[in-house]
């Protein structure tokens, strides 16, 4: 599978089926290199399955997935990829020094000084046993292992989910600083949408195992609008009668007012409507709440096709 060097992770008709059904099906996306991608979706959307496919822990049922053009799990892809899962598997009886030595023995291109710097910056002794560390300290050690590998692609499957808000902020700051310093491509899954807004510049949203959005965050926001106005009593949804309903991602009536998120189109609401640009959190929540099936939502993916395909 060949690929251009500017694409870190590319899927073509990717699918993975388990006994209970399809976890991912007919997924096409291109995640750009050198960017931080937010991987978003409800529980069961296929996010962890995608991470396991990208690391070679699972094989696709159909389609293809490439890591910088290489097959996941191949020596080239494995050397360039680091994966940190939510459970952060560490050996509790190891000391921190043992843990870093373990990473050094398993990776040909290991940054011992960088890994120790990350640990020491958290005031963690190299002689401390991993099992005696706090959750925040254990997360820092796990991140030190990931960055010590010198990856080109870092996959983070909600590794901060079990941390309190202050420690989450500290850990996120560590990730952002290391990524900026090393130019790493990051794909990060999180249910805390507000923390993604300031950290991520690309979005991949999965729902029902299908791609709903794939594109640059700013361009996706620019191609949508939020409208607020008095509900039209002549229509069931309260929106203007002449509005193309295919553009509507989500609409809700509250009292006499209607709020909606739309994709931009040829016509715009009249001056009686308040029109605003959505935040990334607004955009993601609307697509997550939307009751459309993946087939109904194909236009939504097309709306960001220019950004996703160009990546």
Protein Blocks (a to p, Z undefined) as FASTA:
>chain_A
ZZdfkbmbdcehiacddfkbcfbghiacdddehiacdddddehilmmmmmmmmnopaccf
bdcddeehiaehiaklmmmpccddfklpadfkbcfklmmmmmmmmpmbdcfklmmmmmmm
nopafkbcfklpcfklmmmmmmmmmmmnopabdcdehkllmpcfklmmmmmmmmmmmmmm
nopacddddfblklmmmmpccdcddeehiafbgcdfklmmmmpccddddddfkbmnlpaf
klcfklpmbdcdehjbccddddddfbdcdfkbccddddfklmmmmmmmpmbdfklmmmmm
mmmmmmmmmZZ
